[in-house]
Amino acid sequence: MDFANDLILIECFLHLSPLDVQDTNPTYYQWIFRIQNETDKLLKQCQKFPDRYFNKILDDKEIISYVAPNDNCITQWKFTITNSMI
């Protein structure tokens, strides 16, 4: 699918409100990095399950990511969202 030619999708993006405050912008990797590293429960999970939690470099930030057992850590990872991010 060629998203550049999808006028409905482009129209949706044009109506999004800008997120001016980068301190709390959920798409800002510095914010994700800070919140993840302030969450003791997540940091303990990383120590307890090092085969499931690992750091992925995104925009020069080490973002804690997760991969389910038996999944491919290169293609099936997800970055970890803490309760305070929701």
Phi and psi in degrees as GROMACS dihedral restraints (atoms count N, CA, C in turn):
[ dihedral_restraints ]
;  ai    aj    ak    al  type     phi  dphi    fc
    3     4     5     6     1   -96.8    20    10
    4     5     6     7     1   100.0    20    10
    6     7     8     9     1   -66.3    20    10
    7     8     9    10     1   -26.8    20    10
    9    10    11    12     1   -64.7    20    10
   10    11    12    13     1   -25.5    20    10
   12    13    14    15     1   -99.2    20    10
   13    14    15    16     1     4.8    20    10
   15    16    17    18     1   -90.6    20    10
   16    17    18    19     1    95.8    20    10
   18    19    20    21     1   -65.3    20    10
   19    20    21    22     1   -32.7    20    10
   21    22    23    24     1   -65.8    20    10
   22    23    24    25     1   -43.3    20    10
   24    25    26    27     1   -64.1    20    10
   25    26    27    28     1   -45.0    20    10
   27    28    29    30     1   -59.9    20    10
   28    29    30    31     1   -42.5    20    10
   30    31    32    33     1   -59.2    20    10
   31    32    33    34     1   -41.8    20    10
   33    34    35    36     1   -61.1    20    10
   34    35    36    37     1   -44.2    20    10
   36    37    38    39     1   -66.3    20    10
   37    38    39    40     1   -32.0    20    10
   39    40    41    42     1   -66.9    20    10
   40    41    42    43     1   -24.0    20    10
   42    43    44    45     1   -95.0    20    10
   43    44    45    46     1    -0.7    20    10
   45    46    47    48     1   -70.2    20    10
   46    47    48    49     1   139.5    20    10
   48    49    50    51     1   -75.3    20    10
   49    50    51    52     1   141.1    20    10
   51    52    53    54     1   -71.0    20    10
   52    53    54    55     1   144.9    20    10
   54    55    56    57     1  -100.6    20    10
   55    56    57    58     1    94.1    20    10
   57    58    59    60     1   -77.5    20    10
   58    59    60    61     1   -29.7    20    10
   60    61    62    63     1   -89.9    20    10
   61    62    63    64     1   105.4    20    10
   63    64    65    66     1   -73.2    20    10
   64    65    66    67     1   -17.8    20    10
   66    67    68    69     1   -61.8    20    10
   67    68    69    70     1   -30.3    20    10
   69    70    71    72     1  -125.0    20    10
   70    71    72    73     1    16.4    20    10
   72    73    74    75     1   -79.2    20    10
   73    74    75    76     1   117.2    20    10
   75    76    77    78     1   -67.5    20    10
   76    77    78    79     1   -10.0    20    10
   78    79    80    81     1   -97.5    20    10
   79    80    81    82     1     3.3    20    10
   81    82    83    84     1   -96.3    20    10
   82    83    84    85     1   113.6    20    10
   84    85    86    87     1   -62.1    20    10
   85    86    87    88     1   -30.7    20    10
   87    88    89    90     1   -62.2    20    10
   88    89    90    91     1   -40.6    20    10
   90    91    92    93     1   -65.3    20    10
   91    92    93    94     1   -45.5    20    10
   93    94    95    96     1   -60.4    20    10
   94    95    96    97     1   -46.0    20    10
   96    97    98    99     1   -57.1    20    10
   97    98    99   100     1   -47.3    20    10
   99   100   101   102     1   -63.5    20    10
  100   101   102   103     1   -49.0    20    10
  102   103   104   105     1   -64.2    20    10
  103   104   105   106     1   -43.6    20    10
  105   106   107   108     1   -58.7    20    10
  106   107   108   109     1   -42.7    20    10
  108   109   110   111     1   -80.6    20    10
  109   110   111   112     1    -4.5    20    10
  111   112   113   114     1   -99.3    20    10
  112   113   114   115     1     0.4    20    10
  114   115   116   117     1  -104.1    20    10
  115   116   117   118     1   100.5    20    10
  117   118   119   120     1   -58.6    20    10
  118   119   120   121     1   -40.1    20    10
  120   121   122   123     1   -60.4    20    10
  121   122   123   124     1   -42.3    20    10
  123   124   125   126     1   -66.0    20    10
  124   125   126   127     1   -43.6    20    10
  126   127   128   129     1   -62.6    20    10
  127   128   129   130     1   -36.0    20    10
  129   130   131   132     1   -68.3    20    10
  130   131   132   133     1   -38.2    20    10
  132   133   134   135     1   -62.4    20    10
  133   134   135   136     1   -38.4    20    10
  135   136   137   138     1   -61.6    20    10
  136   137   138   139     1   -39.7    20    10
  138   139   140   141     1   -72.3    20    10
  139   140   141   142     1   -37.5    20    10
  141   142   143   144     1   -73.5    20    10
  142   143   144   145     1   -34.8    20    10
  144   145   146   147     1  -127.9    20    10
  145   146   147   148     1    68.1    20    10
  147   148   149   150     1   -65.7    20    10
  148   149   150   151     1   -17.5    20    10
  150   151   152   153     1   -79.3    20    10
  151   152   153   154     1   -14.3    20    10
  153   154   155   156     1  -106.2    20    10
  154   155   156   157     1   -30.6    20    10
  156   157   158   159     1  -110.7    20    10
  157   158   159   160     1   133.7    20    10
  159   160   161   162     1  -152.3    20    10
  160   161   162   163     1   163.1    20    10
  162   163   164   165     1   -90.6    20    10
  163   164   165   166     1   131.9    20    10
  165   166   167   168     1  -116.5    20    10
  166   167   168   169     1   130.2    20    10
  168   169   170   171     1   -82.0    20    10
  169   170   171   172     1   117.6    20    10
  171   172   173   174     1  -130.7    20    10
  172   173   174   175     1   118.7    20    10
  174   175   176   177     1    51.2    20    10
  175   176   177   178     1    45.8    20    10
  177   178   179   180     1    66.0    20    10
  178   179   180   181     1    15.5    20    10
  180   181   182   183     1  -116.1    20    10
  181   182   183   184     1   140.7    20    10
  183   184   185   186     1   -85.9    20    10
  184   185   186   187     1   101.0    20    10
  186   187   188   189     1   -95.4    20    10
  187   188   189   190     1   127.9    20    10
  189   190   191   192     1   -69.5    20    10
  190   191   192   193     1   124.7    20    10
  192   193   194   195     1  -120.9    20    10
  193   194   195   196     1   163.6    20    10
  195   196   197   198     1  -129.2    20    10
  196   197   198   199     1   143.6    20    10
  198   199   200   201     1  -135.0    20    10
  199   200   201   202     1   133.5    20    10
  201   202   203   204     1   -69.0    20    10
  202   203   204   205     1   153.5    20    10
  204   205   206   207     1   -54.8    20    10
  205   206   207   208     1   137.9    20    10
  207   208   209   210     1    71.1    20    10
  208   209   210   211     1     5.2    20    10
  210   211   212   213     1   -92.3    20    10
  211   212   213   214     1   162.0    20    10
  213   214   215   216     1   -83.3    20    10
  214   215   216   217     1   119.4    20    10
  216   217   218   219     1   -71.1    20    10
  217   218   219   220     1   -12.7    20    10
  219   220   221   222     1   -88.0    20    10
  220   221   222   223     1   -35.9    20    10
  222   223   224   225     1  -112.9    20    10
  223   224   225   226     1   -15.6    20    10
  225   226   227   228     1  -120.4    20    10
  226   227   228   229     1    25.7    20    10
  228   229   230   231     1   -83.6    20    10
  229   230   231   232     1   160.4    20    10
  231   232   233   234     1  -139.0    20    10
  232   233   234   235     1   142.3    20    10
  234   235   236   237     1   -82.3    20    10
  235   236   237   238     1   149.7    20    10
  237   238   239   240     1   -84.7    20    10
  238   239   240   241     1   127.7    20    10
  240   241   242   243     1  -104.7    20    10
  241   242   243   244     1   126.4    20    10
  243   244   245   246     1   -89.1    20    10
  244   245   246   247     1   164.8    20    10
  246   247   248   249     1   -58.6    20    10
  247   248   249   250     1   -34.5    20    10
  249   250   251   252     1   -72.2    20    10
  250   251   252   253     1   -12.9    20    10
  252   253   254   255     1   -84.1    20    10
  253   254   255   256     1   -17.3    20    10
